[in-house]
Amino acid sequence: MSEPEIPLRAPGVVFPGAVARPESAYRTAHDLLERRAPSEALKVLEPALEQEPANRGLRLLRAWAYLMRAQLVKASDELAELVEDDPSDVWAQHALGRALERQSRHREALPHLRLAAAMSGDVEHELAVLRVERLAGDL
């Protein structure tokens, strides 16, 4: 039996001018994050966020990059602000719960995970709630 072929992916490349405007930075950073290149994405996001510090889309991407780099305090701080601004953002609620869970802050994570699961109905979100309830001793 042979090993399954894993498709090769080119490393993230940032072309000159790709970060000149926040919308270009968003597309470039999203592509880099999809390619699992969070460090490169952050290099694109930071200058764009200096131009538009309140840009929610860019801030969500920065939080995603922080999560991928396991910069969990930065991720949870960013996500807490985003959730406070828009509690109906399912992705931000779930991501905040996961960031807190990864810091072993289970009781703090549960409300965010429960809300994301209730809003989305996503089985993965529901499984996250059960996992964290066990870890928190609530089950």
A tleap script that builds the chain and sets N, CA, C and O, in Angstrom:
source leaprc.protein.ff14SB
mol = sequence {
  NMET SER GLU PRO GLU ILE PRO LEU ARG ALA
  PRO GLY VAL VAL PHE PRO GLY ALA VAL ALA
  ARG PRO GLU SER ALA TYR ARG THR ALA HIE
  ASP LEU LEU GLU ARG ARG ALA PRO SER GLU
  ALA LEU LYS VAL LEU GLU PRO ALA LEU GLU
  GLN GLU PRO ALA ASN ARG GLY LEU ARG LEU
  LEU ARG ALA TRP ALA TYR LEU MET ARG ALA
  GLN LEU VAL LYS ALA SER ASP GLU LEU ALA
  GLU LEU VAL GLU ASP ASP PRO SER ASP VAL
  TRP ALA GLN HIE ALA LEU GLY ARG ALA LEU
  GLU ARG GLN SER ARG HIE ARG GLU ALA LEU
  PRO HIE LEU ARG LEU ALA ALA ALA MET SER
  GLY ASP VAL GLU HIE GLU LEU ALA VAL LEU
  ARG VAL GLU ARG LEU ALA GLY ASP CLEU
}
set mol.1.N position { 0.843 -1.174 0.000 }
set mol.1.CA position { 0.000 0.000 0.000 }
set mol.1.C position { 0.889 1.237 0.000 }
set mol.1.O position { 1.791 1.364 0.827 }
set mol.2.N position { 0.632 2.131 -0.917 }
set mol.2.CA position { 1.488 3.302 -1.036 }
set mol.2.C position { 0.933 4.464 -0.212 }
set mol.2.O position { -0.256 4.520 0.101 }
set mol.3.N position { 1.815 5.369 0.120 }
set mol.3.CA position { 1.433 6.560 0.884 }
set mol.3.C position { 0.570 7.463 0.012 }
set mol.3.O position { 0.836 7.598 -1.182 }
set mol.4.N position { -0.458 8.084 0.585 }
set mol.4.CA position { -1.261 9.018 -0.207 }
set mol.4.C position { -0.429 10.241 -0.574 }
set mol.4.O position { 0.391 10.718 0.210 }
set mol.5.N position { -0.661 10.728 -1.774 }
set mol.5.CA position { 0.074 11.898 -2.222 }
set mol.5.C position { -0.483 13.144 -1.558 }
set mol.5.O position { -1.692 13.375 -1.537 }
set mol.6.N position { 0.416 13.932 -1.021 }
set mol.6.CA position { 0.035 15.195 -0.405 }
set mol.6.C position { 0.375 16.288 -1.407 }
set mol.6.O position { 1.529 16.415 -1.816 }
set mol.7.N position { -0.624 17.082 -1.808 }
set mol.7.CA position { -0.340 18.119 -2.789 }
set mol.7.C position { 0.650 19.132 -2.234 }
set mol.7.O position { 0.564 19.542 -1.076 }
set mol.8.N position { 1.574 19.519 -3.069 }
set mol.8.CA position { 2.558 20.518 -2.677 }
set mol.8.C position { 1.936 21.897 -2.795 }
set mol.8.O position { 1.206 22.184 -3.743 }
set mol.9.N position { 2.231 22.733 -1.836 }
set mol.9.CA position { 1.724 24.098 -1.857 }
set mol.9.C position { 2.908 25.046 -1.874 }
set mol.9.O position { 3.883 24.868 -1.144 }
set mol.10.N position { 2.804 26.027 -2.699 }
set mol.10.CA position { 3.855 27.034 -2.759 }
set mol.10.C position { 3.812 27.868 -1.486 }
set mol.10.O position { 2.735 28.116 -0.944 }
set mol.11.N position { 4.960 28.298 -1.009 }
set mol.11.CA position { 4.951 29.156 0.183 }
set mol.11.C position { 4.270 30.484 -0.139 }
set mol.11.O position { 4.164 30.892 -1.296 }
set mol.12.N position { 3.823 31.128 0.902 }
set mol.12.CA position { 3.173 32.415 0.716 }
set mol.12.C position { 4.128 33.435 0.144 }
set mol.12.O position { 5.253 33.580 0.623 }
set mol.13.N position { 3.690 34.134 -0.868 }
set mol.13.CA position { 4.490 35.168 -1.500 }
set mol.13.C position { 3.688 36.458 -1.472 }
set mol.13.O position { 2.516 36.482 -1.847 }
set mol.14.N position { 4.322 37.514 -1.032 }
set mol.14.CA position { 3.666 38.813 -1.017 }
set mol.14.C position { 4.338 39.661 -2.078 }
set mol.14.O position { 5.533 39.949 -2.007 }
set mol.15.N position { 3.544 40.055 -3.064 }
set mol.15.CA position { 4.069 40.851 -4.165 }
set mol.15.C position { 4.061 42.327 -3.797 }
set mol.15.O position { 3.214 42.765 -3.019 }
set mol.16.N position { 4.998 43.104 -4.350 }
set mol.16.CA position { 5.010 44.540 -4.069 }
set mol.16.C position { 3.655 45.155 -4.399 }
set mol.16.O position { 3.059 44.843 -5.430 }
set mol.17.N position { 3.182 46.010 -3.541 }
set mol.17.CA position { 1.903 46.658 -3.753 }
set mol.17.C position { 0.719 45.878 -3.219 }
set mol.17.O position { -0.397 46.398 -3.194 }
set mol.18.N position { 0.934 44.643 -2.791 }
set mol.18.CA position { -0.178 43.814 -2.313 }
set mol.18.C position { -0.736 44.312 -0.995 }
set mol.18.O position { -1.849 43.948 -0.615 }
set mol.19.N position { 0.018 45.134 -0.296 }
set mol.19.CA position { -0.456 45.647 0.991 }
set mol.19.C position { -0.743 47.148 0.927 }
set mol.19.O position { -0.956 47.791 1.954 }
set mol.20.N position { -0.748 47.691 -0.276 }
set mol.20.CA position { -0.935 49.134 -0.408 }
set mol.20.C position { -2.303 49.584 0.102 }
set mol.20.O position { -2.420 50.664 0.680 }
set mol.21.N position { -3.331 48.771 -0.105 }
set mol.21.CA position { -4.675 49.134 0.327 }
set mol.21.C position { -5.212 48.031 1.231 }
set mol.21.O position { -4.873 46.860 1.060 }
set mol.22.N position { -6.054 48.412 2.198 }
set mol.22.CA position { -6.598 47.391 3.105 }
set mol.22.C position { -7.327 46.249 2.396 }
set mol.22.O position { -7.238 45.098 2.824 }
set mol.23.N position { -8.063 46.567 1.291 }
set mol.23.CA position { -8.760 45.460 0.619 }
set mol.23.C position { -7.782 44.482 -0.021 }
set mol.23.O position { -8.033 43.277 -0.041 }
set mol.24.N position { -6.678 44.990 -0.538 }
set mol.24.CA position { -5.644 44.103 -1.084 }
set mol.24.C position { -4.991 43.305 0.036 }
set mol.24.O position { -4.693 42.121 -0.119 }
set mol.25.N position { -4.774 43.969 1.161 }
set mol.25.CA position { -4.169 43.290 2.307 }
set mol.25.C position { -5.078 42.167 2.788 }
set mol.25.O position { -4.599 41.095 3.157 }
set mol.26.N position { -6.378 42.406 2.787 }
set mol.26.CA position { -7.327 41.376 3.231 }
set mol.26.C position { -7.202 40.137 2.346 }
set mol.26.O position { -7.050 39.024 2.850 }
set mol.27.N position { -7.265 40.328 1.040 }
set mol.27.CA position { -7.189 39.184 0.121 }
set mol.27.C position { -5.859 38.447 0.266 }
set mol.27.O position { -5.822 37.218 0.309 }
set mol.28.N position { -4.785 39.199 0.340 }
set mol.28.CA position { -3.461 38.590 0.450 }
set mol.28.C position { -3.316 37.829 1.761 }
set mol.28.O position { -2.845 36.693 1.778 }
set mol.29.N position { -3.722 38.459 2.858 }
set mol.29.CA position { -3.597 37.813 4.171 }
set mol.29.C position { -4.474 36.566 4.248 }
set mol.29.O position { -4.053 35.546 4.794 }
set mol.30.N position { -5.677 36.640 3.709 }
set mol.30.CA position { -6.570 35.472 3.723 }
set mol.30.C position { -5.929 34.317 2.962 }
set mol.30.O position { -5.954 33.176 3.421 }
set mol.31.N position { -5.366 34.610 1.819 }
set mol.31.CA position { -4.687 33.579 1.029 }
set mol.31.C position { -3.518 32.987 1.812 }
set mol.31.O position { -3.319 31.772 1.811 }
set mol.32.N position { -2.756 33.832 2.470 }
set mol.32.CA position { -1.616 33.352 3.253 }
set mol.32.C position { -2.073 32.473 4.411 }
set mol.32.O position { -1.439 31.459 4.704 }
set mol.33.N position { -3.148 32.845 5.064 }
set mol.33.CA position { -3.658 32.031 6.165 }
set mol.33.C position { -4.182 30.694 5.655 }
set mol.33.O position { -3.993 29.667 6.308 }
set mol.34.N position { -4.828 30.695 4.514 }
set mol.34.CA position { -5.286 29.430 3.934 }
set mol.34.C position { -4.103 28.528 3.586 }
set mol.34.O position { -4.228 27.303 3.587 }
set mol.35.N position { -2.971 29.132 3.292 }
set mol.35.CA position { -1.750 28.378 2.978 }
set mol.35.C position { -0.936 28.054 4.237 }
set mol.35.O position { 0.179 27.538 4.153 }
set mol.36.N position { -1.514 28.365 5.402 }
set mol.36.CA position { -0.866 28.095 6.689 }
set mol.36.C position { 0.423 28.905 6.852 }
set mol.36.O position { 1.443 28.381 7.297 }
set mol.37.N position { 0.363 30.187 6.486 }
set mol.37.CA position { 1.518 31.082 6.610 }
set mol.37.C position { 1.124 32.290 7.466 }
set mol.37.O position { 1.036 33.407 6.955 }
set mol.38.N position { 0.885 32.072 8.773 }
set mol.38.CA position { 0.407 33.174 9.613 }
set mol.38.C position { 1.419 34.299 9.825 }
set mol.38.O position { 1.028 35.461 9.938 }
set mol.39.N position { 2.686 33.980 9.880 }
set mol.39.CA position { 3.692 35.038 10.076 }
set mol.39.C position { 3.679 36.015 8.909 }
set mol.39.O position { 3.726 37.230 9.099 }
set mol.40.N position { 3.614 35.465 7.692 }
set mol.40.CA position { 3.572 36.301 6.508 }
set mol.40.C position { 2.277 37.116 6.473 }
set mol.40.O position { 2.280 38.280 6.074 }
set mol.41.N position { 1.165 36.492 6.895 }
set mol.41.CA position { -0.113 37.200 6.922 }
set mol.41.C position { -0.050 38.385 7.880 }
set mol.41.O position { -0.551 39.465 7.568 }
set mol.42.N position { 0.560 38.187 9.039 }
set mol.42.CA position { 0.673 39.285 9.998 }
set mol.42.C position { 1.496 40.436 9.438 }
set mol.42.O position { 1.207 41.599 9.720 }
set mol.43.N position { 2.514 40.126 8.650 }
set mol.43.CA position { 3.333 41.179 8.027 }
set mol.43.C position { 2.508 42.004 7.052 }
set mol.43.O position { 2.787 43.186 6.848 }
set mol.44.N position { 1.506 41.402 6.455 }
set mol.44.CA position { 0.618 42.104 5.538 }
set mol.44.C position { -0.454 42.871 6.319 }
set mol.44.O position { -0.809 43.992 5.956 }
set mol.45.N position { -0.957 42.270 7.373 }
set mol.45.CA position { -2.077 42.858 8.117 }
set mol.45.C position { -1.689 44.084 8.939 }
set mol.45.O position { -2.449 45.050 9.001 }
set mol.46.N position { -0.534 44.055 9.559 }
set mol.46.CA position { -0.173 45.147 10.470 }
set mol.46.C position { -0.150 46.511 9.789 }
set mol.46.O position { -0.729 47.451 10.333 }
set mol.47.N position { 0.496 46.674 8.613 }
set mol.47.CA position { 0.455 47.995 7.964 }
set mol.47.C position { -0.962 48.408 7.557 }
set mol.47.O position { -1.311 49.586 7.635 }
set mol.48.N position { -1.769 47.454 7.127 }
set mol.48.CA position { -3.149 47.776 6.745 }
set mol.48.C position { -3.958 48.209 7.962 }
set mol.48.O position { -4.789 49.112 7.868 }
set mol.49.N position { -3.717 47.568 9.105 }
set mol.49.CA position { -4.431 47.942 10.322 }
set mol.49.C position { -3.960 49.290 10.872 }
set mol.49.O position { -4.699 49.956 11.598 }
set mol.50.N position { -2.745 49.689 10.533 }
set mol.50.CA position { -2.306 51.036 10.915 }
set mol.50.C position { -3.132 52.074 10.160 }
set mol.50.O position { -3.451 53.134 10.699 }
set mol.51.N position { -3.479 51.761 8.896 }
set mol.51.CA position { -4.302 52.668 8.092 }
set mol.51.C position { -5.761 52.643 8.540 }
set mol.51.O position { -6.418 53.682 8.587 }
set mol.52.N position { -6.265 51.453 8.869 }
set mol.52.CA position { -7.670 51.285 9.257 }
set mol.52.C position { -7.759 50.421 10.511 }
set mol.52.O position { -8.099 49.241 10.418 }
set mol.53.N position { -7.462 50.981 11.677 }
set mol.53.CA position { -7.420 50.179 12.902 }
set mol.53.C position { -8.761 49.558 13.299 }
set mol.53.O position { -8.780 48.574 14.039 }
set mol.54.N position { -9.861 50.102 12.834 }
set mol.54.CA position { -11.173 49.561 13.203 }
set mol.54.C position { -11.716 48.580 12.167 }
set mol.54.O position { -12.859 48.138 12.292 }
set mol.55.N position { -10.939 48.230 11.157 }
set mol.55.CA position { -11.417 47.341 10.101 }
set mol.55.C position { -11.634 45.941 10.674 }
set mol.55.O position { -10.681 45.226 10.981 }
set mol.56.N position { -12.894 45.571 10.809 }
set mol.56.CA position { -13.266 44.304 11.441 }
set mol.56.C position { -12.715 43.101 10.678 }
set mol.56.O position { -12.219 42.155 11.292 }
set mol.57.N position { -12.795 43.126 9.374 }
set mol.57.CA position { -12.299 42.009 8.571 }
set mol.57.C position { -10.812 41.765 8.787 }
set mol.57.O position { -10.378 40.624 8.942 }
set mol.58.N position { -10.040 42.840 8.795 }
set mol.58.CA position { -8.599 42.715 9.022 }
set mol.58.C position { -8.313 42.223 10.439 }
set mol.58.O position { -7.405 41.421 10.652 }
set mol.59.N position { -9.087 42.705 11.396 }
set mol.59.CA position { -8.882 42.286 12.788 }
set mol.59.C position { -9.225 40.806 12.970 }
set mol.59.O position { -8.549 40.106 13.724 }
set mol.60.N position { -10.269 40.321 12.287 }
set mol.60.CA position { -10.607 38.895 12.356 }
set mol.60.C position { -9.478 38.051 11.773 }
set mol.60.O position { -9.140 36.997 12.310 }
set mol.61.N position { -8.902 38.519 10.676 }
set mol.61.CA position { -7.777 37.783 10.084 }
set mol.61.C position { -6.566 37.792 11.017 }
set mol.61.O position { -5.854 36.795 11.136 }
set mol.62.N position { -6.342 38.933 11.677 }
set mol.62.CA position { -5.218 38.985 12.623 }
set mol.62.C position { -5.447 37.997 13.768 }
set mol.62.O position { -4.513 37.319 14.195 }
set mol.63.N position { -6.673 37.914 14.262 }
set mol.63.CA position { -6.989 36.950 15.326 }
set mol.63.C position { -6.744 35.523 14.838 }
set mol.63.O position { -6.193 34.702 15.572 }
set mol.64.N position { -7.148 35.230 13.617 }
set mol.64.CA position { -6.917 33.902 13.026 }
set mol.64.C position { -5.415 33.608 12.967 }
set mol.64.O position { -4.976 32.509 13.305 }
set mol.65.N position { -4.641 34.594 12.539 }
set mol.65.CA position { -3.186 34.411 12.469 }
set mol.65.C position { -2.609 34.165 13.860 }
set mol.65.O position { -1.754 33.295 14.029 }
set mol.66.N position { -3.063 34.914 14.844 }
set mol.66.CA position { -2.599 34.697 16.216 }
set mol.66.C position { -2.928 33.281 16.683 }
set mol.66.O position { -2.097 32.626 17.312 }
set mol.67.N position { -4.132 32.811 16.379 }
set mol.67.CA position { -4.505 31.443 16.759 }
set mol.67.C position { -3.581 30.426 16.105 }
set mol.67.O position { -3.135 29.477 16.751 }
set mol.68.N position { -3.300 30.622 14.846 }
set mol.68.CA position { -2.443 29.675 14.130 }
set mol.68.C position { -1.022 29.669 14.695 }
set mol.68.O position { -0.355 28.634 14.695 }
set mol.69.N position { -0.568 30.807 15.168 }
set mol.69.CA position { 0.779 30.908 15.739 }
set mol.69.C position { 0.810 30.548 17.227 }
set mol.69.O position { 1.865 30.592 17.858 }
set mol.70.N position { -0.346 30.194 17.780 }
set mol.70.CA position { -0.494 29.873 19.200 }
set mol.70.C position { -0.125 31.070 20.087 }
set mol.70.O position { 0.383 30.901 21.196 }
set mol.71.N position { -0.385 32.264 19.585 }
set mol.71.CA position { -0.258 33.475 20.391 }
set mol.71.C position { -1.634 33.699 21.020 }
set mol.71.O position { -2.389 34.589 20.628 }
set mol.72.N position { -1.923 32.869 21.994 }
set mol.72.CA position { -3.280 32.742 22.493 }
set mol.72.C position { -3.771 33.952 23.287 }
set mol.72.O position { -4.957 34.279 23.234 }
set mol.73.N position { -2.898 34.608 24.006 }
set mol.73.CA position { -3.316 35.796 24.754 }
set mol.73.C position { -3.676 36.910 23.771 }
set mol.73.O position { -4.701 37.573 23.926 }
set mol.74.N position { -2.833 37.111 22.766 }
set mol.74.CA position { -3.145 38.130 21.757 }
set mol.74.C position { -4.438 37.784 21.033 }
set mol.74.O position { -5.267 38.657 20.773 }
set mol.75.N position { -4.605 36.506 20.709 }
set mol.75.CA position { -5.824 36.075 20.009 }
set mol.75.C position { -7.049 36.317 20.879 }
set mol.75.O position { -8.039 36.875 20.406 }
set mol.76.N position { -6.999 35.908 22.135 }
set mol.76.CA position { -8.178 36.069 22.992 }
set mol.76.C position { -8.468 37.538 23.275 }
set mol.76.O position { -9.633 37.921 23.380 }
set mol.77.N position { -7.439 38.363 23.400 }
set mol.77.CA position { -7.665 39.802 23.599 }
set mol.77.C position { -8.363 40.414 22.380 }
set mol.77.O position { -9.341 41.150 22.517 }
set mol.78.N position { -7.851 40.103 21.197 }
set mol.78.CA position { -8.442 40.622 19.955 }
set mol.78.C position { -9.878 40.131 19.802 }
set mol.78.O position { -10.782 40.908 19.496 }
set mol.79.N position { -10.073 38.840 20.017 }
set mol.79.CA position { -11.402 38.251 19.844 }
set mol.79.C position { -12.396 38.760 20.878 }
set mol.79.O position { -13.574 38.926 20.562 }
set mol.80.N position { -11.950 39.012 22.104 }
set mol.80.CA position { -12.847 39.545 23.133 }
set mol.80.C position { -13.386 40.911 22.714 }
set mol.80.O position { -14.565 41.203 22.917 }
set mol.81.N position { -12.535 41.742 22.136 }
set mol.81.CA position { -12.981 43.049 21.652 }
set mol.81.C position { -13.958 42.891 20.490 }
set mol.81.O position { -14.967 43.593 20.424 }
set mol.82.N position { -13.660 41.974 19.580 }
set mol.82.CA position { -14.526 41.750 18.428 }
set mol.82.C position { -15.892 41.220 18.859 }
set mol.82.O position { -16.918 41.626 18.312 }
set mol.83.N position { -15.907 40.317 19.835 }
set mol.83.CA position { -17.160 39.761 20.342 }
set mol.83.C position { -17.951 40.839 21.080 }
set mol.83.O position { -19.177 40.889 20.977 }
set mol.84.N position { -17.266 41.686 21.810 }
set mol.84.CA position { -17.959 42.773 22.508 }
set mol.84.C position { -18.630 43.706 21.503 }
set mol.84.O position { -19.750 44.164 21.726 }
set mol.85.N position { -17.941 43.985 20.394 }
set mol.85.CA position { -18.498 44.859 19.350 }
set mol.85.C position { -19.656 44.206 18.608 }
set mol.85.O position { -20.608 44.887 18.224 }
set mol.86.N position { -19.584 42.880 18.399 }
set mol.86.CA position { -20.632 42.173 17.662 }
set mol.86.C position { -20.810 40.770 18.237 }
set mol.86.O position { -20.191 39.819 17.761 }
set mol.87.N position { -21.657 40.642 19.261 }
set mol.87.CA position { -21.871 39.338 19.892 }
set mol.87.C position { -22.497 38.298 18.959 }
set mol.87.O position { -22.475 37.108 19.272 }
set mol.88.N position { -23.052 38.720 17.827 }
set mol.88.CA position { -23.693 37.771 16.913 }
set mol.88.C position { -22.706 37.121 15.942 }
set mol.88.O position { -23.114 36.309 15.110 }
set mol.89.N position { -21.432 37.457 16.030 }
set mol.89.CA position { -20.423 36.875 15.139 }
set mol.89.C position { -20.068 35.473 15.637 }
set mol.89.O position { -19.312 35.311 16.595 }
set mol.90.N position { -20.623 34.479 14.974 }
set mol.90.CA position { -20.443 33.082 15.397 }
set mol.90.C position { -18.969 32.693 15.369 }
set mol.90.O position { -18.473 32.078 16.313 }
set mol.91.N position { -18.264 33.047 14.291 }
set mol.91.CA position { -16.861 32.647 14.185 }
set mol.91.C position { -16.055 33.241 15.332 }
set mol.91.O position { -15.254 32.543 15.955 }
set mol.92.N position { -16.258 34.513 15.613 }
set mol.92.CA position { -15.499 35.164 16.688 }
set mol.92.C position { -15.836 34.549 18.043 }
set mol.92.O position { -14.944 34.351 18.868 }
set mol.93.N position { -17.115 34.243 18.283 }
set mol.93.CA position { -17.503 33.603 19.546 }
set mol.93.C position { -16.801 32.256 19.703 }
set mol.93.O position { -16.223 31.962 20.750 }
set mol.94.N position { -16.861 31.440 18.645 }
set mol.94.CA position { -16.249 30.117 18.727 }
set mol.94.C position { -14.725 30.224 18.855 }
set mol.94.O position { -14.111 29.521 19.658 }
set mol.95.N position { -14.132 31.097 18.065 }
set mol.95.CA position { -12.676 31.260 18.116 }
set mol.95.C position { -12.223 31.751 19.489 }
set mol.95.O position { -11.192 31.309 19.995 }
set mol.96.N position { -12.988 32.661 20.093 }
set mol.96.CA position { -12.644 33.130 21.442 }
set mol.96.C position { -12.735 31.976 22.430 }
set mol.96.O position { -11.861 31.812 23.281 }
set mol.97.N position { -13.788 31.178 22.320 }
set mol.97.CA position { -13.908 30.003 23.189 }
set mol.97.C position { -12.730 29.055 23.030 }
set mol.97.O position { -12.198 28.540 24.013 }
set mol.98.N position { -12.328 28.829 21.786 }
set mol.98.CA position { -11.189 27.926 21.535 }
set mol.98.C position { -9.878 28.512 22.074 }
set mol.98.O position { -9.058 27.790 22.641 }
set mol.99.N position { -9.687 29.817 21.895 }
set mol.99.CA position { -8.466 30.451 22.408 }
set mol.99.C position { -8.406 30.336 23.928 }
set mol.99.O position { -7.348 30.058 24.493 }
set mol.100.N position { -9.531 30.546 24.582 }
set mol.100.CA position { -9.570 30.421 26.039 }
set mol.100.C position { -9.376 28.962 26.462 }
set mol.100.O position { -8.682 28.680 27.439 }
set mol.101.N position { -9.987 28.050 25.728 }
set mol.101.CA position { -9.809 26.627 26.033 }
set mol.101.C position { -8.341 26.230 25.938 }
set mol.101.O position { -7.829 25.508 26.794 }
set mol.102.N position { -7.679 26.696 24.912 }
set mol.102.CA position { -6.270 26.335 24.715 }
set mol.102.C position { -5.375 26.932 25.801 }
set mol.102.O position { -4.237 26.496 25.977 }
set mol.103.N position { -5.884 27.926 26.529 }
set mol.103.CA position { -5.166 28.496 27.670 }
set mol.103.C position { -5.603 27.844 28.982 }
set mol.103.O position { -5.228 28.295 30.064 }
set mol.104.N position { -6.400 26.776 28.875 }
set mol.104.CA position { -6.961 26.076 30.036 }
set mol.104.C position { -7.861 26.974 30.869 }
set mol.104.O position { -7.965 26.799 32.083 }
set mol.105.N position { -8.508 27.928 30.228 }
set mol.105.CA position { -9.462 28.814 30.885 }
set mol.105.C position { -10.869 28.316 30.519 }
set mol.105.O position { -11.657 29.025 29.894 }
set mol.106.N position { -11.150 27.081 30.927 }
set mol.106.CA position { -12.337 26.369 30.477 }
set mol.106.C position { -13.644 27.046 30.854 }
set mol.106.O position { -14.544 27.160 30.022 }
set mol.107.N position { -13.759 27.495 32.091 }
set mol.107.CA position { -15.018 28.122 32.524 }
set mol.107.C position { -15.285 29.421 31.760 }
set mol.107.O position { -16.438 29.754 31.483 }
set mol.108.N position { -14.229 30.148 31.425 }
set mol.108.CA position { -14.394 31.369 30.624 }
set mol.108.C position { -14.748 31.035 29.185 }
set mol.108.O position { -15.451 31.802 28.526 }
set mol.109.N position { -14.274 29.910 28.694 }
set mol.109.CA position { -14.512 29.516 27.306 }
set mol.109.C position { -15.946 29.062 27.075 }
set mol.109.O position { -16.513 29.300 26.009 }
set mol.110.N position { -16.531 28.410 28.071 }
set mol.110.CA position { -17.847 27.786 27.887 }
set mol.110.C position { -18.951 28.714 27.383 }
set mol.110.O position { -19.655 28.332 26.448 }
set mol.111.N position { -19.142 29.892 27.936 }
set mol.111.CA position { -20.240 30.728 27.418 }
set mol.111.C position { -20.090 31.050 25.932 }
set mol.111.O position { -21.078 31.089 25.198 }
set mol.112.N position { -18.872 31.278 25.498 }
set mol.112.CA position { -18.638 31.610 24.090 }
set mol.112.C position { -18.879 30.397 23.198 }
set mol.112.O position { -19.483 30.510 22.131 }
set mol.113.N position { -18.405 29.244 23.640 }
set mol.113.CA position { -18.621 28.030 22.866 }
set mol.113.C position { -20.099 27.657 22.818 }
set mol.113.O position { -20.604 27.245 21.774 }
set mol.114.N position { -20.789 27.799 23.940 }
set mol.114.CA position { -22.219 27.480 23.974 }
set mol.114.C position { -23.016 28.409 23.056 }
set mol.114.O position { -23.906 27.966 22.330 }
set mol.115.N position { -22.689 29.686 23.099 }
set mol.115.CA position { -23.401 30.647 22.258 }
set mol.115.C position { -23.145 30.360 20.777 }
set mol.115.O position { -24.070 30.396 19.965 }
set mol.116.N position { -21.899 30.077 20.431 }
set mol.116.CA position { -21.582 29.755 19.031 }
set mol.116.C position { -22.328 28.502 18.587 }
set mol.116.O position { -22.847 28.450 17.472 }
set mol.117.N position { -22.384 27.500 19.448 }
set mol.117.CA position { -23.092 26.255 19.113 }
set mol.117.C position { -24.592 26.516 18.948 }
set mol.117.O position { -25.218 25.985 18.030 }
set mol.118.N position { -25.160 27.319 19.822 }
set mol.118.CA position { -26.590 27.619 19.732 }
set mol.118.C position { -26.913 28.426 18.475 }
set mol.118.O position { -27.935 28.198 17.829 }
set mol.119.N position { -26.038 29.365 18.137 }
set mol.119.CA position { -26.292 30.207 16.964 }
set mol.119.C position { -26.089 29.449 15.659 }
set mol.119.O position { -26.810 29.679 14.688 }
set mol.120.N position { -25.118 28.552 15.631 }
set mol.120.CA position { -24.769 27.897 14.365 }
set mol.120.C position { -25.443 26.554 14.161 }
set mol.120.O position { -25.760 26.184 13.031 }
set mol.121.N position { -25.667 25.814 15.252 }
set mol.121.CA position { -26.177 24.462 15.113 }
set mol.121.C position { -25.133 23.510 14.550 }
set mol.121.O position { -25.454 22.380 14.184 }
set mol.122.N position { -23.904 23.954 14.481 }
set mol.122.CA position { -22.803 23.173 13.925 }
set mol.122.C position { -22.399 22.066 14.905 }
set mol.122.O position { -22.173 22.325 16.087 }
set mol.123.N position { -22.311 20.845 14.407 }
set mol.123.CA position { -21.959 19.697 15.244 }
set mol.123.C position { -20.574 19.875 15.855 }
set mol.123.O position { -20.358 19.517 17.013 }
set mol.124.N position { -19.645 20.418 15.097 }
set mol.124.CA position { -18.293 20.644 15.625 }
set mol.124.C position { -18.333 21.619 16.806 }
set mol.124.O position { -17.596 21.452 17.778 }
set mol.125.N position { -19.181 22.617 16.717 }
set mol.125.CA position { -19.308 23.568 17.820 }
set mol.125.C position { -19.912 22.891 19.044 }
set mol.125.O position { -19.497 23.149 20.174 }
set mol.126.N position { -20.891 22.026 18.813 }
set mol.126.CA position { -21.504 21.296 19.920 }
set mol.126.C position { -20.509 20.339 20.575 }
set mol.126.O position { -20.506 20.182 21.796 }
set mol.127.N position { -19.677 19.710 19.774 }
set mol.127.CA position { -18.643 18.823 20.327 }
set mol.127.C position { -17.632 19.607 21.152 }
set mol.127.O position { -17.143 19.112 22.168 }
set mol.128.N position { -17.317 20.816 20.726 }
set mol.128.CA position { -16.393 21.661 21.496 }
set mol.128.C position { -16.984 21.972 22.867 }
set mol.128.O position { -16.267 21.981 23.867 }
set mol.129.N position { -18.287 22.226 22.914 }
set mol.129.CA position { -18.950 22.502 24.200 }
set mol.129.C position { -18.818 21.289 25.115 }
set mol.129.O position { -18.444 21.425 26.280 }
set mol.130.N position { -19.121 20.114 24.595 }
set mol.130.CA position { -19.028 18.905 25.415 }
set mol.130.C position { -17.603 18.663 25.914 }
set mol.130.O position { -17.394 18.301 27.071 }
set mol.131.N position { -16.643 18.864 25.039 }
set mol.131.CA position { -15.241 18.660 25.417 }
set mol.131.C position { -14.850 19.599 26.555 }
set mol.131.O position { -14.231 19.172 27.530 }
set mol.132.N position { -15.207 20.872 26.432 }
set mol.132.CA position { -14.813 21.852 27.439 }
set mol.132.C position { -15.611 21.677 28.724 }
set mol.132.O position { -15.092 21.929 29.811 }
set mol.133.N position { -16.867 21.249 28.615 }
set mol.133.CA position { -17.633 20.958 29.836 }
set mol.133.C position { -16.941 19.850 30.618 }
set mol.133.O position { -16.841 19.930 31.843 }
set mol.134.N position { -16.475 18.844 29.947 }
set mol.134.CA position { -15.738 17.762 30.640 }
set mol.134.C position { -14.467 18.296 31.283 }
set mol.134.O position { -14.161 17.985 32.434 }
set mol.135.N position { -13.740 19.095 30.535 }
set mol.135.CA position { -12.489 19.640 31.069 }
set mol.135.C position { -12.739 20.566 32.262 }
set mol.135.O position { -11.931 20.635 33.189 }
set mol.136.N position { -13.862 21.271 32.224 }
set mol.136.CA position { -14.198 22.195 33.322 }
set mol.136.C position { -14.855 21.467 34.492 }
set mol.136.O position { -15.060 22.047 35.558 }
set mol.137.N position { -15.182 20.198 34.286 }
set mol.137.CA position { -15.832 19.419 35.349 }
set mol.137.C position { -17.307 19.706 35.449 }
set mol.137.O position { -17.911 19.459 36.493 }
set mol.138.N position { -17.912 20.225 34.383 }
set mol.138.CA position { -19.336 20.550 34.401 }
set mol.138.C position { -20.219 19.408 33.922 }
set mol.138.O position { -21.440 19.555 33.880 }
set mol.139.N position { -19.642 18.298 33.568 }
set mol.139.CA position { -20.452 17.207 33.047 }
set mol.139.C position { -20.506 16.050 34.007 }
set mol.139.O position { -21.150 15.041 33.721 }
savepdb mol mol.pdb
quit
